[in-house]
Amino acid sequence: METRPFETKHLDKWRSNLDSCIRCGYCYEHCPVFKDTRWESNAPRAKMIMVYGLLAGKLEPSTYISDKLSSCFYCGRCNAACSSGVPLTDIITDAKRDFQGTGFETPGTTTGTNTDCALCLACARACPHEARDFINGKIVTDTVKCQSCGICVDICPNQAVATNLSYGTDRSSLNREISTFLEQETAKAIVFGCNWSYYPDLQSSVMDPAEELEYKILINMCGGRLEKPLLLEPLLQNAWGVLVACCPDGDCEHDGNLKAKIHVAGLRELLKEMDIEEDRIQLVQVAHGDKTGFQAAIDTFMENLNKLGPLNHR
Amino acid sequence: MEKNDLLRLKNIVGKKNVKTDPADLYVYGSDSSVHSARSWAVVRPENTGQVQEIMAFANKEKIPVVTRGAGSGMCGQTVPVRGGITLDMKRMNKILEINPSDVFCRVQPGVVDDDLNHALKPFGVFYPPTPASSRIATIGGEIGNNASGVRSVKYGATRDSVLGMKVVLPDGSLVTLGARTRVEATGYQLHKLIVGSEGTLGVVVEATLSFVPIPKFRCLGMANFDRLEDAGAAIADIMASGVVPSMLELVDSVAIKAVNKTMDLGLPEVEAVLLYEADAMVKEAVDHEISAMQEVCKNHGGTGLTSSFDPKERARIFLGRKKLFPALSKFSDILSSTSLADDMAVPYSKMAETARTIHEIAERNNIIMTAYGHCGSGCMHTKILMEPTRQDQWESARKAVAEIYDYVRSVKGTTSAEHGIGISKASAFKAEKSDSLDLMRNIKKAFDPNNILNPGKLMDAHEDWVTATDLRYTVA
């Protein structure tokens, strides 16, 4: 990779904002990248500290730092949680600009396209950030514009698009988590929680022994992006039920909640046809920040599920 | 650090749990304080055995080890002033046991405070020390600096809730301290000594904590005071009256202005506001406590008295206090909110005088300071709002901090109520505890003869906090 002297052209304007960051760390608990790894270097606060270090000349630009700064799903929850009102995701975008300008372009959580791409351009048309373009016969992602929302991943008919670093939110990671959890004796349900909504339960700690837990919350990029096979997978592995969370009507910029509703309704219909209680799959719409509401919905779901009992495959 | 040393560490915890990139070391080199320094490696153990191996190795090679939880400390406790290993405990995050019949739980040090309370809630109990940072603060970190919070006036600080612990000593040996019983009179209570020792004596790998029932009734009241002195007198009278508030908070005029300026909450611009809360399992008990506190406030000229049991109304009343922390951080584009002289405790009768003195010192030194806090515990919080890129502002802050602590000592107060000493309060701590420093050094030596655990802190910290480490700001 050819690099040029690092210029902080876009980052310069954020110096005073970075001084006002009190480094309280309240952004941690909201960040899916931090939660997946629990390395502080992946937390939003760390991204601000790294940018500060670059501006202050205390850190040399590197591929490593570029990769850290490119790993953000732009859920914006760190912005909302910031005690000092620092616009973290704007600063992250400008950091990506300056790294790109210097030749340190790293993919991070942005999406890439593999050779299965049929060049249908559906992803380019669907991208709300105009980050995907057809250049020199192939689909190219602008890693500065890309906000890792995953709509292109969802829309690709050939499954040729993938998030470079998924931090546990991709299909195979979710499948792995489902299998691991359901191996435990007391495991009863999988709850799919949307990254864009708040979610309750233990955030950075675990119960030991973990088998005492009846359900596990798995974070995904959007309730609408969970295909039917993935939603059915827990039931095939003897789970008692599946709860899918998505944003309330009107809150999703790409109708993910609508898609989630359609998927869940279809599966409920399927269960009915198979003479299985349809309430084993349910959908809950959770407003941003409504941890209490989400927990209440989970509790009600589990109460009902315990009444239904285990799923006897017929 | 030599390549072989890193290989040894990687052998213990696995390659992916050791970081040495300059970016990682820079990130892990600061916390919520003004300080910055870099360790040589960040290492994440997963279990007690690994901690024992790391410590035995570090002790043999005389490599400093600084234990770290969430890195939310405000005085530089986890800033590695002498390099070495930063021991990140966040992987040891298991809640090992919740035992409702014997009223204790056992946790690993990386468990987050709010997570523990979430797990305890179905049992109808809670772990009460809970600092404001409970959403990220780890139990290990809270033990390190004896954390407390708004309800500590009734339920005590971390030390009061820790029944026992397992600790890895610098030579790698494992000791079990304390017990699982409510009381213990079996020799030195060494687990109580570990609480508040800021990682200088051993590495806590498991803690046994007590919990208390969640009260069924809770009522929050508020009173406005035109004179700070009247609010101070009300605090002292409430605490002397036999009432046990579950919260008693003071918010001063600077803090009220900050909240109004940044949040537009329309709080009454008086000299002081008192927030008082009572909780109990029966409503009558709460009624009794609340009316007693209201009576005291009224007697001292308190106005606008209001109180509520309703959770939504309580949240509305508490909003100004809750938003204070972010309000101070957003007070001005050019001023930064720094944690300096931020949590002294003074006798109840000196609360108002302390707040007044803080304002005078700030004005004299051309900085902005506010005074607020958990007055029921005697704790006064402040923030210094300053331009951190200006050298003269640091000189002013240095002077103001010294003057404040001179005053605190003069009224027989103490340097830190709940944030600990670290680097920024070390000189004040040493001045306050001058006749017991040698004893503390001897205790440190008995635990840690090679001085590898968080060296350069507490009694061995640099005298001048401004030059003790790099400041995390770029000072012109």
Chai-1 contact restraints between the chains, C-beta under 6 A:
chainA,res_idxA,chainB,res_idxB,connection_type,confidence,min_distance_angstrom,max_distance_angstrom,comment,restraint_id
A,S16,B,D333,contact,1.0,0.0,6.0,A-B,restraint_1
A,D19,B,S336,contact,1.0,0.0,6.0,A-B,restraint_2
A,D19,B,P388,contact,1.0,0.0,6.0,A-B,restraint_3
A,S20,B,S336,contact,1.0,0.0,6.0,A-B,restraint_4
A,I22,B,S329,contact,1.0,0.0,6.0,A-B,restraint_5
A,I22,B,S337,contact,1.0,0.0,6.0,A-B,restraint_6
A,R23,B,S32,contact,1.0,0.0,6.0,A-B,restraint_7
A,C24,B,S32,contact,1.0,0.0,6.0,A-B,restraint_8
A,G25,B,A70,contact,1.0,0.0,6.0,A-B,restraint_9
A,G25,B,S72,contact,1.0,0.0,6.0,A-B,restraint_10
A,G25,B,I136,contact,1.0,0.0,6.0,A-B,restraint_11
A,Y28,B,I136,contact,1.0,0.0,6.0,A-B,restraint_12
A,E29,B,R135,contact,1.0,0.0,6.0,A-B,restraint_13
A,E29,B,I136,contact,1.0,0.0,6.0,A-B,restraint_14
A,R38,B,K90,contact,1.0,0.0,6.0,A-B,restraint_15
A,E40,B,V27,contact,1.0,0.0,6.0,A-B,restraint_16
A,S41,B,D24,contact,1.0,0.0,6.0,A-B,restraint_17
A,S41,B,V27,contact,1.0,0.0,6.0,A-B,restraint_18
A,A46,B,V27,contact,1.0,0.0,6.0,A-B,restraint_19
A,I49,B,V27,contact,1.0,0.0,6.0,A-B,restraint_20
A,M50,B,A23,contact,1.0,0.0,6.0,A-B,restraint_21
A,G53,B,Y26,contact,1.0,0.0,6.0,A-B,restraint_22
A,A56,B,T474,contact,1.0,0.0,6.0,A-B,restraint_23
A,L59,B,Y26,contact,1.0,0.0,6.0,A-B,restraint_24
A,Y64,B,D21,contact,1.0,0.0,6.0,A-B,restraint_25
A,Y64,B,A23,contact,1.0,0.0,6.0,A-B,restraint_26
A,I65,B,A23,contact,1.0,0.0,6.0,A-B,restraint_27
A,S83,B,F325,contact,1.0,0.0,6.0,A-B,restraint_28
A,S83,B,P326,contact,1.0,0.0,6.0,A-B,restraint_29
A,S83,B,S329,contact,1.0,0.0,6.0,A-B,restraint_30
A,S84,B,S329,contact,1.0,0.0,6.0,A-B,restraint_31
A,G85,B,K330,contact,1.0,0.0,6.0,A-B,restraint_32
A,L202,B,D115,contact,1.0,0.0,6.0,A-B,restraint_33
A,Q203,B,D115,contact,1.0,0.0,6.0,A-B,restraint_34
A,S204,B,V112,contact,1.0,0.0,6.0,A-B,restraint_35
A,S205,B,N93,contact,1.0,0.0,6.0,A-B,restraint_36
A,S205,B,V111,contact,1.0,0.0,6.0,A-B,restraint_37
A,S205,B,V112,contact,1.0,0.0,6.0,A-B,restraint_38
A,S205,B,D115,contact,1.0,0.0,6.0,A-B,restraint_39
A,V206,B,N93,contact,1.0,0.0,6.0,A-B,restraint_40
A,V206,B,K94,contact,1.0,0.0,6.0,A-B,restraint_41
A,M207,B,I95,contact,1.0,0.0,6.0,A-B,restraint_42
A,D208,B,K94,contact,1.0,0.0,6.0,A-B,restraint_43
A,D208,B,L96,contact,1.0,0.0,6.0,A-B,restraint_44
